[in-house]
Every structure is written in C-alpha cells, then in structure tokens.
C-alpha cells in the first residue's frame, strides 16, 4: 500500500445501491453515503457516481485517492463487459468518469474490491489466498493472493457465478436461462432473484429472499425447503472452488449471505464434494462472513484507489 497521508474514497456500484466510504490512511472510516442505483441508463449512473465522488472529496476537505468497484470486467479496449447491470456493457466507464471528474481513478470488478478489502483488514487478513463471494442481486467472486487482487490476462479470475451449477440433479437441468446467454449458471440459482425464482417454480408464492427467510423462521415448510436447496447448491458450488483453488479462507458477502445460519451450514454440506474430504475430514478452508459487511466493496475500492495519485 502507498504511504500517502491522503484519505482514500471508495465507491461500490451495485445493482440496487451505490455505496461510498471515505477512509483515513489507517483505515478508519470518516464519511459514508449510500444512494439507490439509477435505472434510467448509463448517463444517469455516471452522474450518480460523479456526484458521490464530489461529495466525498468535499467531506475530505482536500485531495483523495479514488477507487471504483463495478460489476463486470474491463476488456482490452477499456470497455465494461459481462456486467449484470447491462447498461454498463460496452461503455468506457473509467475513461468517462475520469473525464467527468477531471482526475485519475482506479477501477476494478466489485468482487475484486471485496477480496482486497477482506484480505487487507477483514475476515481474510493475513491469509495467503482469499476467495471472496458476493451473493446479492448477482453472484460473483474475487481472489486475493498475499493481499493483492488476482485478475488474470482476461480479467476473469474469480468469475465463478458464470460457471454451471456443479453436480446438477435431474430437476436442475438445464437450469434457468441467464442474461449471459447460457443456462444453469451458478448466479441463476444462488442470487437473490435466483432464490426467489426457485421458490416460485416450486409452487411458492412470490417472495424475495428476506421474506423467504422470515417465513422459514416462522415455520413455513416450503420456505425452509427453499433455503435448504439454496444452501446445498452453494455448498456444491464452493466445493469446486476448494478443489480447484484450495483457498485458506472463503468470505461470504452480499445480502443473500445474511440468510440465517448459512455460513455455519456449509461445512456440513460440502464434504461429499470436496475431493478426499470423506476420508480426511474436516476441510481446513475457513468460511467467514465479511467482517466489513456491505461496506467491504467500497472499502476495497478505497484501498485500490491508493494505487492512483491523490487529487
């Protein structure tokens, strides 16, 4: 990390909200603001981001390092691709924001920002390899290795949500259609909308994820079954991560990760799928909830921003 004494401003662009956090050099939070994500197109999103950046800089009272976390990845032309906030796809978000603000900024996938945050001073601090999962409006993941985000030559490291659900059962084939054009992606099963759609397909009334959790707690058998299916699918999907990457820590973040007991349930479900776990239990990868909760994306963007000059 930079030894700069300037504060860092991180902005996390999500599907339903945009979160901004201003961090002192030692990581203390000194200002925050949250607004709803505009749904009227790319220009409205640019204006919202620029407004937050201006208010954060005013709160700092001077130069700041600026980082932005965004859905999707950046292609070799500097344009956003693979974002579930589809108005961003094909747009040169970093270039347009820098022109609008008149200052340099760092930009990365929101899950990479989450991984950086939790590996820096969160639930994965000190771990060699951190796999950080966002379970929210969409599903994604980022990887931090020795405190640095791993991106890869295609900018796709951690794009776990757009792999097929592993070990699918007969009633899970071919799976729901995904906005990416494939069917049965992990995101279509494990996101908040995916959970709600699964409940409705099984004959449940139309409920969102928090309402399903509340009804399950109140004793609704159909809602309990929906949560059990979701936990089993998440365990299978994470087992493939352990088999491939063998991370020290898996960090769960996003609104769906707050489903009661979810993190506690997973270790008892994935042993059947982690290679060799039935013969050498337990799996030593830790599953943790994000220490900084829904602030992790913005905090990671702030840490990322310290790689750019403060202006």
C-alpha positions as CSV (number, residue, x, y, z in Angstrom):
1,X,0.0,0.0,0.0
2,X,1.0,3.6,-0.6
3,X,2.5,5.5,2.3
4,X,0.4,8.6,1.3
5,X,-1.2,10.6,4.1
6,X,-4.2,11.5,1.9
7,X,-7.6,9.8,2.6
8,X,-9.0,7.3,0.1
9,X,-12.5,7.3,-1.3
10,X,-14.1,4.1,-2.5
11,X,-17.3,3.8,-4.4
12,X,-19.1,0.4,-4.9
13,X,-21.5,0.4,-7.8
14,X,-24.1,-2.3,-7.1
15,X,-27.3,-3.5,-8.9
16,X,-29.5,-1.8,-6.3
17,X,-27.3,0.6,-4.4
18,X,-24.2,2.7,-4.7
19,X,-22.1,2.9,-1.5
20,X,-19.3,5.4,-0.9
21,X,-16.8,5.3,2.0
22,X,-14.0,7.7,2.9
23,X,-11.1,6.0,4.7
24,X,-8.3,7.7,6.6
25,X,-4.8,6.3,5.9
26,X,-5.1,3.9,8.8
27,X,-8.4,2.5,7.6
28,X,-10.8,4.4,9.8
29,X,-14.0,5.4,8.2
30,X,-14.6,9.1,8.3
31,X,-17.6,9.6,5.9
32,X,-20.2,7.5,4.1
33,X,-23.1,7.8,1.8
34,X,-25.5,5.4,0.1
35,X,-27.8,6.1,-2.7
36,X,-30.1,3.9,-4.9
37,X,-28.6,2.8,-8.2
38,X,-30.3,4.7,-11.1
39,X,-32.2,2.5,-13.5
40,X,-32.6,5.1,-16.3
41,X,-29.4,4.3,-18.2
42,X,-25.7,4.8,-18.4
43,X,-25.6,8.5,-18.2
44,X,-27.6,8.6,-15.0
45,X,-25.2,6.1,-13.5
46,X,-22.2,8.3,-14.5
47,X,-23.8,11.3,-12.9
48,X,-24.6,9.5,-9.7
49,X,-21.0,8.2,-9.4
50,X,-19.6,11.7,-10.1
51,X,-21.9,13.3,-7.6
52,X,-20.8,10.8,-4.9
53,X,-17.2,11.4,-5.8
54,X,-17.6,15.2,-5.5
55,X,-19.4,14.9,-2.1
56,X,-16.7,12.5,-0.8
57,X,-13.9,14.8,-1.8
58,X,-15.7,17.8,-0.2
59,X,-16.0,15.7,3.0
60,X,-12.3,15.0,2.9
61,X,-11.6,18.7,2.5
62,X,-8.7,18.1,0.1
63,X,-7.1,15.6,-2.2
64,X,-8.2,11.9,-2.2
65,X,-7.3,8.7,-3.8
66,X,-10.3,7.4,-5.7
67,X,-11.3,3.9,-6.5
68,X,-14.5,2.5,-8.1
69,X,-15.8,-1.0,-7.8
70,X,-18.1,-2.0,-10.7
71,X,-20.0,-5.1,-11.9
72,X,-18.3,-6.9,-14.8
73,X,-14.8,-6.7,-16.1
74,X,-12.8,-4.3,-18.3
75,X,-11.9,-5.5,-21.8
76,X,-8.7,-4.7,-23.7
77,X,-10.4,-1.6,-25.2
78,X,-11.2,-0.3,-21.7
79,X,-14.9,-1.0,-22.0
80,X,-17.1,-2.9,-19.5
81,X,-18.1,-6.4,-20.3
82,X,-20.0,-9.1,-18.5
83,X,-21.9,-6.8,-16.2
84,X,-25.3,-7.8,-14.9
85,X,-26.0,-4.1,-14.8
86,X,-26.3,-4.3,-18.5
87,X,-26.4,-0.5,-19.2
88,X,-22.6,-0.6,-18.4
89,X,-21.7,-3.2,-21.0
90,X,-19.7,-1.7,-23.9
91,X,-19.1,1.6,-22.2
92,X,-15.7,3.1,-21.3
93,X,-16.7,3.7,-17.7
94,X,-13.2,4.6,-16.3
95,X,-12.4,7.0,-19.2
96,X,-15.8,8.7,-19.0
97,X,-15.6,9.1,-15.2
98,X,-12.1,10.5,-15.4
99,X,-13.2,13.0,-18.0
100,X,-16.2,14.0,-16.0
101,X,-14.3,14.4,-12.7
102,X,-11.0,15.7,-14.2
103,X,-8.9,13.4,-12.1
104,X,-7.4,9.8,-12.3
105,X,-9.1,6.9,-10.6
106,X,-8.7,3.2,-10.2
107,X,-11.4,0.8,-11.3
108,X,-11.9,-2.9,-10.8
109,X,-14.5,-5.6,-10.6
110,X,-16.6,-5.2,-7.4
111,X,-15.8,-8.7,-6.2
112,X,-12.0,-8.0,-6.6
113,X,-12.6,-5.0,-4.4
114,X,-14.4,-7.2,-1.8
115,X,-11.5,-9.6,-1.9
116,X,-8.9,-6.8,-1.4
117,X,-10.9,-5.4,1.5
118,X,-11.3,-8.6,3.4
119,X,-7.7,-9.6,2.7
120,X,-6.4,-6.2,3.9
121,X,-8.1,-5.8,7.2
122,X,-11.1,-8.1,7.1
123,X,-12.1,-11.7,7.7
124,X,-9.2,-12.9,5.5
125,X,-6.5,-10.6,6.9
126,X,-3.1,-12.5,7.0
127,X,-4.3,-15.4,4.8
128,X,-2.3,-16.3,1.8
129,X,-5.3,-17.0,-0.5
130,X,-8.8,-15.4,0.0
131,X,-11.8,-16.3,-2.2
132,X,-14.5,-13.6,-1.6
133,X,-18.0,-14.3,-2.8
134,X,-20.8,-11.8,-3.5
135,X,-24.3,-13.2,-3.1
136,X,-26.7,-10.4,-4.0
137,X,-28.6,-9.2,-7.0
138,X,-25.9,-11.1,-8.9
139,X,-23.2,-13.6,-7.9
140,X,-19.5,-13.1,-8.4
141,X,-16.2,-13.7,-6.6
142,X,-12.8,-12.2,-6.3
143,X,-9.4,-13.7,-5.4
144,X,-6.7,-12.1,-3.4
145,X,-3.3,-13.7,-3.2
146,X,-1.0,-12.4,-0.4
147,X,-3.0,-9.2,-0.2
148,X,-3.2,-8.5,-3.9
149,X,-6.2,-9.0,-6.2
150,X,-5.7,-11.7,-8.9
151,X,-7.2,-10.7,-12.2
152,X,-5.6,-12.8,-14.9
153,X,-4.9,-12.0,-18.6
154,X,-8.6,-11.9,-19.5
155,X,-9.7,-10.1,-16.3
156,X,-11.8,-13.1,-15.4
157,X,-10.2,-14.5,-12.3
158,X,-12.9,-15.4,-9.8
159,X,-15.8,-15.3,-12.4
160,X,-17.4,-18.2,-10.6
161,X,-21.0,-17.1,-11.0
162,X,-21.0,-17.9,-14.7
163,X,-19.9,-21.4,-14.4
164,X,-22.6,-24.1,-14.4
165,X,-24.0,-25.3,-11.1
166,X,-21.9,-28.4,-10.4
167,X,-23.2,-31.9,-9.9
168,X,-26.7,-30.9,-11.1
169,X,-29.6,-33.0,-10.2
170,X,-32.2,-34.1,-12.7
171,X,-34.6,-31.3,-11.8
172,X,-31.8,-28.8,-12.1
173,X,-31.1,-29.4,-15.8
174,X,-30.8,-27.4,-18.0
175,X,-31.3,-24.7,-15.4
176,X,-32.7,-21.2,-15.7
177,X,-31.7,-19.0,-18.6
178,X,-29.0,-16.4,-17.6
179,X,-28.6,-12.9,-19.0
180,X,-25.1,-14.0,-20.3
181,X,-26.8,-16.3,-22.8
182,X,-26.1,-19.6,-21.0
183,X,-28.4,-21.8,-18.9
184,X,-27.9,-23.1,-15.4
185,X,-25.2,-20.6,-14.3
186,X,-24.5,-20.5,-10.6
187,X,-25.8,-16.9,-10.5
188,X,-29.2,-18.1,-11.7
189,X,-29.5,-20.3,-8.6
190,X,-27.7,-18.5,-5.8
191,X,-28.5,-14.8,-6.3
192,X,-31.4,-13.1,-4.5
193,X,-33.6,-13.2,-7.7
194,X,-32.5,-16.8,-8.3
195,X,-33.6,-17.9,-4.8
196,X,-36.9,-16.1,-5.3
197,X,-37.4,-17.7,-8.7
198,X,-36.6,-21.2,-7.4
199,X,-39.2,-20.7,-4.6
200,X,-41.8,-19.6,-7.1
201,X,-41.0,-22.5,-9.5
202,X,-41.7,-25.0,-6.6
203,X,-45.2,-23.6,-6.2
204,X,-44.4,-21.0,-3.6
205,X,-45.9,-17.5,-3.5
206,X,-43.9,-14.6,-5.0
207,X,-41.4,-13.7,-2.2
208,X,-38.0,-12.1,-2.1
209,X,-35.1,-13.6,-0.3
210,X,-35.6,-11.8,3.1
211,X,-39.3,-12.6,3.1
212,X,-38.5,-16.3,2.4
213,X,-36.1,-16.2,5.4
214,X,-38.7,-14.6,7.6
215,X,-41.3,-17.1,6.6
216,X,-39.0,-20.0,7.2
217,X,-38.2,-18.8,10.7
218,X,-41.9,-18.6,11.4
219,X,-42.3,-22.3,10.4
220,X,-43.2,-22.2,6.7
221,X,-42.1,-25.6,5.4
222,X,-41.9,-24.6,1.7
223,X,-39.7,-21.6,2.6
224,X,-37.5,-23.8,4.8
225,X,-37.1,-26.3,1.9
226,X,-36.2,-23.4,-0.5
227,X,-33.4,-22.3,1.9
228,X,-32.2,-25.9,2.2
229,X,-31.9,-26.3,-1.6
230,X,-30.1,-23.0,-1.8
231,X,-27.5,-24.0,0.9
232,X,-26.9,-27.3,-0.8
233,X,-26.3,-25.7,-4.1
234,X,-24.0,-23.1,-2.6
235,X,-22.0,-26.0,-0.9
236,X,-21.6,-27.8,-4.2
237,X,-20.5,-24.6,-6.0
238,X,-18.0,-23.8,-3.3
239,X,-16.7,-27.4,-3.2
240,X,-15.5,-26.8,-6.8
241,X,-13.6,-23.7,-5.6
242,X,-11.8,-25.8,-2.9
243,X,-11.0,-28.5,-5.4
244,X,-9.5,-26.0,-7.9
245,X,-8.0,-23.2,-5.8
246,X,-7.9,-24.6,-2.2
247,X,-8.1,-21.1,-0.6
248,X,-7.3,-20.5,3.1
249,X,-10.5,-18.5,3.6
250,X,-13.8,-18.2,1.7
251,X,-15.5,-14.9,2.7
252,X,-19.3,-14.5,2.1
253,X,-20.7,-11.1,1.4
254,X,-23.9,-9.6,-0.1
255,X,-27.5,-9.6,1.1
256,X,-28.1,-13.3,0.4
257,X,-25.1,-14.2,2.5
258,X,-27.0,-12.9,5.5
259,X,-29.6,-15.7,5.4
260,X,-29.7,-17.1,8.9
261,X,-27.1,-19.8,9.6
262,X,-25.9,-20.1,6.0
263,X,-22.1,-19.8,6.8
264,X,-22.5,-22.3,9.6
265,X,-24.4,-24.8,7.5
266,X,-21.9,-25.1,4.6
267,X,-19.1,-27.1,6.1
268,X,-21.5,-30.0,6.9
269,X,-22.7,-30.0,3.3
270,X,-19.6,-29.8,1.1
271,X,-17.7,-32.9,2.4
272,X,-19.4,-35.1,-0.2
273,X,-18.0,-33.0,-3.0
274,X,-14.6,-31.8,-1.8
275,X,-12.0,-34.3,-3.1
276,X,-10.9,-36.6,-0.3
277,X,-12.9,-34.9,2.4
278,X,-14.8,-38.0,3.4
279,X,-11.5,-39.8,4.1
280,X,-9.7,-36.9,5.7
281,X,-12.1,-34.5,7.4
282,X,-12.6,-31.7,8.1
283,X,-11.9,-29.4,5.2
284,X,-9.5,-26.9,6.5
285,X,-10.7,-23.9,4.4
286,X,-12.5,-21.5,6.7
287,X,-15.8,-20.0,5.7
288,X,-16.3,-16.5,7.2
289,X,-18.8,-13.7,6.8
290,X,-17.4,-10.4,5.5
291,X,-16.0,-8.5,8.5
292,X,-17.0,-5.2,7.0
293,X,-20.4,-6.4,5.8
294,X,-21.8,-4.4,2.9
295,X,-19.1,-1.8,3.3
296,X,-16.4,-4.2,2.0
297,X,-16.8,-3.4,-1.7
298,X,-16.4,0.3,-1.1
299,X,-13.5,-0.2,1.4
300,X,-11.7,-2.4,-1.2
301,X,-12.3,0.2,-3.9
302,X,-10.7,2.8,-1.5
303,X,-7.7,0.6,-0.9
304,X,-7.4,0.1,-4.7
305,X,-7.6,3.8,-5.2
306,X,-4.4,4.3,-3.2
307,X,-2.6,3.0,-6.2
308,X,-3.6,6.2,-8.0
309,X,-2.4,9.8,-7.2
310,X,-4.4,11.7,-4.7
311,X,-6.0,14.8,-6.4
